[in-house]
Amino acid sequence: MKRQFGSLGQFDVIVDGKVIASRGGSMLKKILGGGFPDPEEVIAKIEDLQKQKA
């Protein structure tokens, strides 16, 4: 895992060079602190990628 800073409000989860989750929604939603992906879905995607490699 690597933490890399981007622009304000940016949030991407990248695994093996592929974006698997991003922060979405309107600008207002982002300003109010929303739009982040569901943690369970992100974890499930990471686990699926690990299974595909095995």
N, CA, C and O atoms as CSV, one atom per row, in Angstrom:
chain,resi,resn,atom,element,x,y,z
A,1,MET,N,N,0.842,-1.164,0.000
A,1,MET,CA,C,0.000,0.000,0.000
A,1,MET,C,C,0.888,1.227,0.000
A,1,MET,O,O,1.915,1.278,0.677
A,2,LYS,N,N,0.473,2.205,-0.768
A,2,LYS,CA,C,1.230,3.441,-0.860
A,2,LYS,C,C,0.266,4.603,-0.746
A,2,LYS,O,O,-0.792,4.604,-1.377
A,3,ARG,N,N,0.619,5.568,0.037
A,3,ARG,CA,C,-0.211,6.756,0.177
A,3,ARG,C,C,0.384,7.852,-0.685
A,3,ARG,O,O,1.565,8.183,-0.569
A,4,GLN,N,N,-0.443,8.406,-1.542
A,4,GLN,CA,C,0.011,9.447,-2.456
A,4,GLN,C,C,-0.986,10.587,-2.410
A,4,GLN,O,O,-2.191,10.376,-2.552
A,5,PHE,N,N,-0.490,11.774,-2.216
A,5,PHE,CA,C,-1.372,12.930,-2.113
A,5,PHE,C,C,-1.659,13.509,-3.490
A,5,PHE,O,O,-0.784,13.563,-4.354
A,6,GLY,N,N,-2.886,13.936,-3.676
A,6,GLY,CA,C,-3.312,14.556,-4.928
A,6,GLY,C,C,-3.961,15.893,-4.637
A,6,GLY,O,O,-3.592,16.588,-3.690
A,7,SER,N,N,-4.907,16.234,-5.443
A,7,SER,CA,C,-5.593,17.501,-5.252
A,7,SER,C,C,-6.613,17.389,-4.127
A,7,SER,O,O,-6.994,16.286,-3.734
A,8,LEU,N,N,-7.050,18.521,-3.615
A,8,LEU,CA,C,-8.015,18.569,-2.530
A,8,LEU,C,C,-9.289,17.844,-2.929
A,8,LEU,O,O,-9.858,18.121,-3.985
A,9,GLY,N,N,-9.737,16.923,-2.096
A,9,GLY,CA,C,-10.964,16.183,-2.357
A,9,GLY,C,C,-10.781,14.933,-3.193
A,9,GLY,O,O,-11.743,14.195,-3.410
A,10,GLN,N,N,-9.584,14.679,-3.662
A,10,GLN,CA,C,-9.325,13.510,-4.491
A,10,GLN,C,C,-9.186,12.282,-3.605
A,10,GLN,O,O,-8.581,12.343,-2.535
A,11,PHE,N,N,-9.742,11.182,-4.050
A,11,PHE,CA,C,-9.630,9.928,-3.316
A,11,PHE,C,C,-9.774,8.788,-4.303
A,11,PHE,O,O,-10.843,8.605,-4.884
A,12,ASP,N,N,-8.717,8.021,-4.501
A,12,ASP,CA,C,-8.742,6.847,-5.358
A,12,ASP,C,C,-8.078,5.702,-4.618
A,12,ASP,O,O,-7.107,5.895,-3.886
A,13,VAL,N,N,-8.617,4.500,-4.820
A,13,VAL,CA,C,-7.977,3.293,-4.325
A,13,VAL,C,C,-7.432,2.588,-5.559
A,13,VAL,O,O,-8.186,2.199,-6.451
A,14,ILE,N,N,-6.108,2.427,-5.597
A,14,ILE,CA,C,-5.444,1.853,-6.761
A,14,ILE,C,C,-4.742,0.569,-6.337
A,14,ILE,O,O,-3.969,0.557,-5.379
A,15,VAL,N,N,-5.022,-0.511,-7.063
A,15,VAL,CA,C,-4.392,-1.804,-6.801
A,15,VAL,C,C,-3.760,-2.274,-8.102
A,15,VAL,O,O,-4.428,-2.377,-9.130
A,16,ASP,N,N,-2.468,-2.557,-8.042
A,16,ASP,CA,C,-1.713,-3.002,-9.225
A,16,ASP,C,C,-1.904,-2.050,-10.408
A,16,ASP,O,O,-2.025,-2.483,-11.554
A,17,GLY,N,N,-1.929,-0.764,-10.115
A,17,GLY,CA,C,-2.032,0.236,-11.170
A,17,GLY,C,C,-3.431,0.461,-11.706
A,17,GLY,O,O,-3.614,1.243,-12.639
A,18,LYS,N,N,-4.431,-0.213,-11.131
A,18,LYS,CA,C,-5.817,-0.072,-11.590
A,18,LYS,C,C,-6.652,0.593,-10.505
A,18,LYS,O,O,-6.575,0.222,-9.334
A,19,VAL,N,N,-7.452,1.579,-10.904
A,19,VAL,CA,C,-8.349,2.246,-9.962
A,19,VAL,C,C,-9.527,1.314,-9.697
A,19,VAL,O,O,-10.254,0.941,-10.617
A,20,ILE,N,N,-9.709,0.943,-8.432
A,20,ILE,CA,C,-10.830,0.064,-8.097
A,20,ILE,C,C,-11.944,0.796,-7.358
A,20,ILE,O,O,-13.054,0.277,-7.239
A,21,ALA,N,N,-11.656,2.000,-6.860
A,21,ALA,CA,C,-12.676,2.799,-6.183
A,21,ALA,C,C,-12.251,4.260,-6.197
A,21,ALA,O,O,-11.064,4.577,-6.118
A,22,SER,N,N,-13.229,5.136,-6.298
A,22,SER,CA,C,-12.976,6.574,-6.308
A,22,SER,C,C,-14.049,7.303,-5.525
A,22,SER,O,O,-15.129,6.773,-5.263
A,23,ARG,N,N,-13.729,8.506,-5.167
A,23,ARG,CA,C,-14.707,9.367,-4.522
A,23,ARG,C,C,-15.579,9.973,-5.601
A,23,ARG,O,O,-15.072,10.505,-6.589
A,24,GLY,N,N,-16.878,9.898,-5.422
A,24,GLY,CA,C,-17.793,10.396,-6.434
A,24,GLY,C,C,-18.792,11.369,-5.857
A,24,GLY,O,O,-18.705,11.762,-4.693
A,25,GLY,N,N,-19.728,11.746,-6.676
A,25,GLY,CA,C,-20.781,12.647,-6.233
A,25,GLY,C,C,-20.540,14.075,-6.686
A,25,GLY,O,O,-19.555,14.388,-7.354
A,26,SER,N,N,-21.459,14.912,-6.304
A,26,SER,CA,C,-21.398,16.319,-6.698
A,26,SER,C,C,-20.365,17.076,-5.864
A,26,SER,O,O,-19.880,16.575,-4.849
A,27,MET,N,N,-20.044,18.262,-6.299
A,27,MET,CA,C,-19.092,19.094,-5.569
A,27,MET,C,C,-19.620,19.400,-4.168
A,27,MET,O,O,-18.858,19.396,-3.201
A,28,LEU,N,N,-20.922,19.665,-4.058
A,28,LEU,CA,C,-21.514,19.942,-2.754
A,28,LEU,C,C,-21.360,18.745,-1.817
A,28,LEU,O,O,-21.034,18.900,-0.640
A,29,LYS,N,N,-21.596,17.564,-2.352
A,29,LYS,CA,C,-21.454,16.347,-1.549
A,29,LYS,C,C,-20.020,16.208,-1.056
A,29,LYS,O,O,-19.786,15.847,0.097
A,30,LYS,N,N,-19.060,16.494,-1.932
A,30,LYS,CA,C,-17.654,16.401,-1.551
A,30,LYS,C,C,-17.303,17.450,-0.503
A,30,LYS,O,O,-16.585,17.154,0.453
A,31,ILE,N,N,-17.804,18.673,-0.673
A,31,ILE,CA,C,-17.537,19.741,0.292
A,31,ILE,C,C,-18.074,19.360,1.666
A,31,ILE,O,O,-17.458,19.660,2.689
A,32,LEU,N,N,-19.219,18.700,1.681
A,32,LEU,CA,C,-19.840,18.301,2.944
A,32,LEU,C,C,-19.257,17.010,3.513
A,32,LEU,O,O,-19.704,16.528,4.554
A,33,GLY,N,N,-18.252,16.449,2.826
A,33,GLY,CA,C,-17.545,15.284,3.347
A,33,GLY,C,C,-18.055,13.945,2.872
A,33,GLY,O,O,-17.688,12.919,3.443
A,34,GLY,N,N,-18.885,13.916,1.848
A,34,GLY,CA,C,-19.436,12.663,1.356
A,34,GLY,C,C,-18.780,12.194,0.080
A,34,GLY,O,O,-17.774,12.744,-0.369
A,35,GLY,N,N,-19.381,11.153,-0.501
A,35,GLY,CA,C,-18.930,10.647,-1.783
A,35,GLY,C,C,-17.877,9.569,-1.722
A,35,GLY,O,O,-17.403,9.110,-2.761
A,36,PHE,N,N,-17.496,9.153,-0.522
A,36,PHE,CA,C,-16.480,8.109,-0.425
A,36,PHE,C,C,-17.091,6.739,-0.721
A,36,PHE,O,O,-18.259,6.502,-0.412
A,37,PRO,N,N,-16.305,5.832,-1.321
A,37,PRO,CA,C,-16.828,4.495,-1.614
A,37,PRO,C,C,-17.100,3.713,-0.333
A,37,PRO,O,O,-16.506,3.983,0.711
A,38,ASP,N,N,-17.995,2.751,-0.426
A,38,ASP,CA,C,-18.343,1.899,0.704
A,38,ASP,C,C,-17.139,1.014,1.048
A,38,ASP,O,O,-16.644,0.290,0.185
A,39,PRO,N,N,-16.663,1.064,2.296
A,39,PRO,CA,C,-15.472,0.272,2.661
A,39,PRO,C,C,-15.617,-1.226,2.396
A,39,PRO,O,O,-14.657,-1.869,1.971
A,40,GLU,N,N,-16.801,-1.792,2.639
A,40,GLU,CA,C,-16.992,-3.224,2.406
A,40,GLU,C,C,-16.837,-3.572,0.925
A,40,GLU,O,O,-16.292,-4.623,0.587
A,41,GLU,N,N,-17.314,-2.695,0.044
A,41,GLU,CA,C,-17.182,-2.942,-1.389
A,41,GLU,C,C,-15.720,-2.859,-1.827
A,41,GLU,O,O,-15.272,-3.645,-2.661
A,42,VAL,N,N,-14.988,-1.916,-1.267
A,42,VAL,CA,C,-13.570,-1.780,-1.607
A,42,VAL,C,C,-12.809,-3.023,-1.155
A,42,VAL,O,O,-11.995,-3.563,-1.904
A,43,ILE,N,N,-13.072,-3.472,0.057
A,43,ILE,CA,C,-12.408,-4.670,0.576
A,43,ILE,C,C,-12.749,-5.887,-0.276
A,43,ILE,O,O,-11.874,-6.704,-0.563
A,44,ALA,N,N,-14.010,-6.018,-0.682
A,44,ALA,CA,C,-14.430,-7.147,-1.523
A,44,ALA,C,C,-13.701,-7.116,-2.867
A,44,ALA,O,O,-13.283,-8.163,-3.362
A,45,LYS,N,N,-13.546,-5.948,-3.456
A,45,LYS,CA,C,-12.828,-5.838,-4.735
A,45,LYS,C,C,-11.367,-6.234,-4.583
A,45,LYS,O,O,-10.813,-6.919,-5.443
A,46,ILE,N,N,-10.742,-5.802,-3.486
A,46,ILE,CA,C,-9.342,-6.162,-3.238
A,46,ILE,C,C,-9.215,-7.674,-3.044
A,46,ILE,O,O,-8.296,-8.292,-3.582
A,47,GLU,N,N,-10.126,-8.267,-2.283
A,47,GLU,CA,C,-10.092,-9.718,-2.071
A,47,GLU,C,C,-10.294,-10.466,-3.381
A,47,GLU,O,O,-9.633,-11.477,-3.619
A,48,ASP,N,N,-11.203,-9.986,-4.241
A,48,ASP,CA,C,-11.419,-10.623,-5.544
A,48,ASP,C,C,-10.155,-10.581,-6.394
A,48,ASP,O,O,-9.809,-11.565,-7.047
A,49,LEU,N,N,-9.469,-9.449,-6.385
A,49,LEU,CA,C,-8.228,-9.332,-7.146
A,49,LEU,C,C,-7.156,-10.292,-6.613
A,49,LEU,O,O,-6.399,-10.877,-7.388
A,50,GLN,N,N,-7.100,-10.446,-5.310
A,50,GLN,CA,C,-6.136,-11.380,-4.715
A,50,GLN,C,C,-6.451,-12.819,-5.115
A,50,GLN,O,O,-5.538,-13.601,-5.381
A,51,LYS,N,N,-7.733,-13.173,-5.160
A,51,LYS,CA,C,-8.131,-14.524,-5.553
A,51,LYS,C,C,-7.779,-14.793,-7.016
A,51,LYS,O,O,-7.382,-15.903,-7.369
A,52,GLN,N,N,-7.926,-13.774,-7.865
A,52,GLN,CA,C,-7.629,-13.934,-9.289
A,52,GLN,C,C,-6.130,-14.191,-9.501
A,52,GLN,O,O,-5.742,-14.893,-10.435
A,53,LYS,N,N,-5.300,-13.623,-8.635
A,53,LYS,CA,C,-3.850,-13.803,-8.750
A,53,LYS,C,C,-3.402,-15.183,-8.296
A,53,LYS,O,O,-2.369,-15.684,-8.738
A,54,ALA,N,N,-4.183,-15.795,-7.411
A,54,ALA,CA,C,-3.783,-17.090,-6.835
A,54,ALA,C,C,-3.969,-18.233,-7.790
A,54,ALA,O,O,-3.676,-19.378,-7.446
